[in-house]
C-alpha cells in the first residue's frame, strides 16, 4: 500500500498502510486457562504465528499453572517449540 500511495498520491493508501503496520506490530496476547484460572501472556509480534499456535496447543495440555508459566518462560527465552 505504501507503493500504491507513492504511485498515486492517494492518502487512503497511506492510511491503510499505517493501520496495517500498527496491527502487525501489536504484541500477541495469549490466554491460558489452567485449573479454573485464566492467565494472559504478552509475546513479541516478531514471533512467527505458527510458533505461537504451537505454544497455545501445548498450553491447552498443561496440567498446572506452574507448568504453563514454565512453558511460556522457556518460549520467551528463545526455546521455540519443535
N, C-alpha and C positions, 0 to 999 in steps of 0.2 A: 504494500500500500504506500510505503514511502516513495517507491519508484513511480507509482501512479501519480502521486502528488507532484513529484518533480516534473513529470511529463506534462501534466495537465494544469497544475497550479490550483486544482480544486481542493479547497480546505477540508472538505468532507473526508477525503482520503487521509489527510494528516490527522484528523481527529480519530478516525478509525484505527490508524496505526498506533496512536498514543494509547487508546483504550486496550488494544490487543497487547501492547507491551506491558501495560500496567497489570493486566490479568495474568500474563505469562510469568511475571516476576513475583507474584504473590507466593508466600510460603505455603507448603502443604499443611493442612490441618487433618491429622489422623486421629480418629476416635477409636478407643478400645474399650469394650465392655467385658469386664472380668469380675467374677464373683459378685455380681449385682452392682458393681461400681463402674462409672464411666470416667475414663481418663482421656485427656486431649494432649496430643503431642504435636509440636510445630517442627517441620522439617524444611530444609533448604529447597527452594524452587529449582535448583540446578540438578537435583537428583532425577534420574530417568524415571518415568512413570511406571515402567514395568518393575523396577526395583521397589517402588512404593507399593505396588499391588502385591508383590511377594511378601513384603513386610506385613501388610494388612491381613493376608491369608494366614501367616504364622501367628499374628496377634490373636486371631479368632480361635486358635487352638491352645492359647496359653491358659494353664490351669490356675495360676495365681497372679496377683498384681505384681509381685516381685519378679516373676518370670517375664512379664510384659515390660517392666522397667528395664530389666537386664537386656532384653532383646533390642529395645529401642536404643539403649546406651551403646550396644555393640554396633548397631546400624549407624548411629551418629559418629562413631569413631572410625567409620570408613570400612567396617567389616560387612560389606554388602553381601546380600544373600545369593547363594548359587542356585 
